[in-house]
Amino acid sequence: MTRHGPQLALPDSILACLFDLDGVLTQTAVVHAAAWKQMFDEYLLARAARTGKPFVAFDATADYNQFVDGRPRAEGTRAFLASRGVDLPDGQQDDTPGTETIHGLSNRKNLLVLARIRERGVQTYPGSVRFVRATKRAGLRRAVVSSSKNTRDVLEAAGITDLFEVRIDGIVAERHQLAGKPAPDTYLAAAQALGVLPERAAVFEDALAGVEAGHAGGFGLVVGVDRVGQATELRHHGADLVVPDLASLLGQK
C-alpha cells in the first residue's frame, strides 16, 4: 500500500471509496440487530404457541450476521425464516406491520428500528468519520451504499450527510430494480454514479453479504470492518483486508 497524502493509506490505484452505513459509519447495526430480535422472537413465540413446537429465539449475533446483516429487509426476513423451515407468502409492501407475511414482518421490524433511533439517536464511529474526512481531503470520490430505506434519515441524524457525493440505498435499489447484497449491483451503481471503474474503487463493509458483494463486483480493494469478532469469516467471503475500525487505515492524526 502507498499513501494518498500524509494521513491516508490506500493503493494509488484507488480513486473512490464506497462505504456501507450500519456498522461501518454508524453504530446502528446493534440497533438493527435488537429490532430484528424483538420482531422475530415475537413471531416465533406466537408460532410456537400455535403449533406446539419449541420456541427457539433469534440469535442477535449468529443469526443476524448469517441471515440478515447487509441484506434488503425483506430478503433478510425470508432468509432467516427459511433457516427455520418457515415459508411465508411475500404479501404486499404495505402490509400492516406484524402481518404473517414477509412484508408484514419486515414492516414490523422497520417500525421497531425507527422507534429505537428516535429514542436513542444515531452515534457514529469516530474513527470511521475521521477516515472519510481524510478521503475527502485527499480528493477521493465518496459514496454510501446501504440496503436500508432509512439511510437518508440516519445520515442526517448522525450529521454526516455532507461527506458523501452519492447515496445508493434501499429506495434507489427498489426504483432501479437493483439486486441487494450479496449481489454487487448497488456497489456497481455507486461506482458508476461517481464515474469510476470498479477496479479503481474500494469497498468498506462489516457485513458478510456486503463483503461478498464487493468481491463479486471486482472492486480494487474490499476492506472488512470487524466489529463482532468475525475476521476469518470476512476474509472467507472476500475481504482483501480486515481492520477493527477504519481509523486503522489512517496515518498520523
N, C-alpha and C positions, 0 to 999 in steps of 0.2 A: 504494500500500500504506500502511496505517496500522499502529499498534502495539498488540499485546496486552500492554501493560506495557513497562518500560524496556529489556528485553533482547531482545524478540521482535518481528520484523517479519512480519506476516501481515495479510491483509484482515480487517476487523472481522467480516465475514460468516462466517468460518471458526470452527466450534465443535469440530472433531475433526481429528486428524491420523492418517493411515493409512500405516504405514511398511513398505516391503519390508525384508527381512533382509539377505541376502547382497549385499554391495556398497554398501549404504546404511548399515546399522548395524554390520555386522561385516565384517572383511577375509577373508571366506571365499569370495568369488567367484573369487579366483585359485586357491584350493584346489580348488573345484569344476571350474574350467577344466582344471587339471592332471590331475584324476581322469578327466574326460571324455576328455582327450587320450590318457592311458595306455590306457583301455579301448578306444577306437575304433582307436588305432594297432595294438594287439594283434590286434584282429579284422580290420582291413584288411590287415595283413601276412599273416595266415593265409589270408585270402580270396585275396589276390594270388598266394600260393604255390600255392593250389589251382587257380586259374583261369588262371594265366599272364598276367593283366593287370597293368599297372604299379601299384605301391603309391604312393598319394598320401596323405600324412599329414594328420591332422586339424589344422587351424589353431586354436590355443588362443585366438586373438584374433578373427579374422574369422568362422570357423565357429561358435565359441562364442557370439558376440554375435548372429549372424543366426539360428541354428537352435536354440540350446539355452537360453541365458540367460533366466531368468524362467518358463520353461515347466515343467509337470509332467514328471517324469523320463522316463516312457515316451514322452510326446509329443516331447520333445527328441530321444530316440533315433530315433524314427520320422522326424522332420523332417530330421535330418542324413542318415540313410541314404537317404531319398528324394532328397536333393540329389545323391547319388552313384549314383542309379539302382538302389538295393538295396531290395528289397521282401521283408521277413521276416514270418512269422506272428507274431501277438501272443504266443502261448503262454499260460502261466498265471502269475499273480502270484508264485507260489512256485517258479518255475523255478530250477534250480541256476544260480548266478552263472556267466556265460560261455556258457550255452547259446545256440545260434544262433536266438534268438527276441528279440522286442522286450523282453519282461520279463527274459529271461535276461541280455542285455547290460546292461539297466538295473540289474539287481541286482548285476552285477559292478562297475559304476560306483559304486553305493552302498557296497559293501564297501571300495573304494579310498578314497572320500572320508572314511568313518568312521575308517579307519586313519590317514589324514593328520591328521585332527582330534585323534585320541588322541595321536599323536606330537608334534604341534606346538601343541595348544591352540587357542583362539579369541581373536583380537585384535579389538577394536572400533576404529571410527573415533572418536577422542576428540571431535572437533568435532560429530559427529552425536549422540553421547551427551549432550554439553552442551546441544545444541538440544532433545533430547527432554526432558531435565530442566527446561529453560525452559518447554516447553509444559505440563508437569505443574504447575509453579509458577503458570502463567497460568490454570490451571483448564480447559485444553482436554482433551477425551477423547482416548484413545490406543489404537491397535491395531497389531499387527504382522501383516502379510499376506504369506505366503510359500508357494510351491508345494512346499517341502521337507517331507518327513515327519520330518525330524530337527530341526525348528525348536525344539521344547522343549529338547532336549539342547544345542543351540547357544546358546540364550538363557541356560541355566543355566551353561554353561561360560564364557560371557562375563560373567556376573554382572549381567545387566540384566533379568531376568525381572520384577522388581517395577515396572518402568517402564510396563508395558502392562496395560491392563484386559481386553483381548480378544486372543485368538490365533486367527487363521484360517490353518491350514496344510494340508499335503497330506493329513493324516489327516482333518481336518474336511471338506475338499473331497470326499474319497472317500466319507465317511459320508453326506454330504448331496447327493452327485452334482452338485457344482458344477463347471462347466467351468473349465479352467485359463486363465491368461493366454495370449493377449491378450484373451480374453473378460473382461468386467468382473465376473463372478459373485462371485469371492472378495472383491473390494473392496466390492461392494454388500452382501455378507453381513456384513462388518465394520462398515459404516456402520449397518446395521440392528441389529446386536448392541449398538452404542453408543447407539442411539436417536436418530440424526441423519439428516437427508436428505442424499443425495449432494452436492447443491449447497452444503451447509454444511460439507463435509469436504474436506481437502487430501490428495492422494496424493503420496508421495515414493518415487521409483523410479530405479534406474540401468539397468534392462533395457529394451530397445526394446519387447518384448512387454508389459512392465508399464506403461510409459508409454501404450502403445496402449490397455491395459485401463482406465486412469484416464480417458483421453479418451472412450472408448466409454461409460463409466458416467455421464457428465455431471457429474463432480465439479467442485467450485467452483474448485479450483486443482490443477494437475498440475505437480509440480516434478521435473525430470530432474536426476539427480546424475551428472555426467560424470566418471567415474574413468579412462576409457581414450581420451579424445580423440574422442568421437562426439557432440559438442554439436549439430551440424547434423542428424544422424540422430534424436536425441532430440526436437528441435523438429518434425521432419518427421512423427514418429509421434504427436505430440500434446502435447508438453510446453509449458506456458504460460511456464515459466521454467526456465532451466538454470543450475546452480551447480556449482562443483567439489567442494563439501562443504557440509553443512548449517550449518556454522559461519558460512557467508556470510550466513545469514539472521538471525544474532544481532547485536545492537547492542553496546553496551559490555559488557565482560566483568565 
